[in-house]
Amino acid sequence: MPAIRLKNTYTTALVCFIVNLFAVNNLFAQQADGSKPVTNHFKFKTVIIDAGHGGKDPGAHGATSKEKDIALSIAKKLRDLINNEMPGVKTVMTRSTDVFIELHKRTEIANSNHGNLFISIHCNSTPQKRATEQGTLVLVYGFHRSQEQREALRENASIFIEKDYKEKYNGYGDDAVVNTIVLNAFQQKYRKQSIHFGDMINHELKKTDGRHTYGVKEQGVLVLAQSGMPAVLVETGFINNPADEEYLNSKDGQFEIATSILKSLKEYRDSLEGR
């Protein structure tokens, strides 16, 4: 039944949060003198790579391309880089082909694989056919003001493609007890780690790739809200900006983006493990 399914989704997220909480509680605790985090036995083992949209959900459109295809191509490059350069770190793709994966299943995949980090790859867009804006943006889940909902609403729109979205996502944003526990716990305990990793990505994209960036922002993006781990959504560029679209579709551009995320991931892993 849908009600049971919803309960199981949130229960899984809550259990994963509690398990991970013991591992991450001290990871970012600073010494009194402001030195590195206390050395611990935590090992960064699993990263979840989420290629946004897919299948019947194309995402945003450019003049010649679709968001779902660019996101998948960058996600695959990132997976391959991690597999080649970070032995011991397992990569899990929420999708590796052009298929539609419901948002709740993406977070179920992440939680059931006990991910230590969730990275969702997307492309940005504007309501206009041709965007003047260009550059990157990193989103983390957080409580948001009404004027900040545009990116979140666009990403969350994927739920309306799902046949029984009203049942599966009933109570999202309300004051239901389980919902409140999961979302509040995520924001309080994982917000810092998510922003920390997001800042690393933003820095690499700006410094190494020379991209214009819009920084790290907190939004109510649903795919991030239910994952029981630090999570970021990377808007890799504006697909309806001609220059960005060309860059996003090029092999060099995709490789640069994936490499910057990889560098950030290595730094993030090292900070967690006290290296």
ABEGO torsion letter per residue (X at the ends): XAAAAAAAAAAAAAAAAAAAAAAAAAAABBBAAGBBBBBBABBBABBBBBBBEEEABAEBBBAABBAAAAAAAAAAAAAAAAAAABBGBBBBBABABBBBBBAAAAAAAAAAAGBABBBBBBBBBBABABBABBEBBBBBBBBBBAAAAAAAAAAAAAAAABAAAAAAABGBGBABAAAAAAAAAAAAAAAAAAAAAAAAAAAAAAAAAGBBBAEBBBBBBAAAAABBBBBBBBBAEBAABAAAAAAAABAAAAAAAAAAAAAAAAAAAAAAAGX
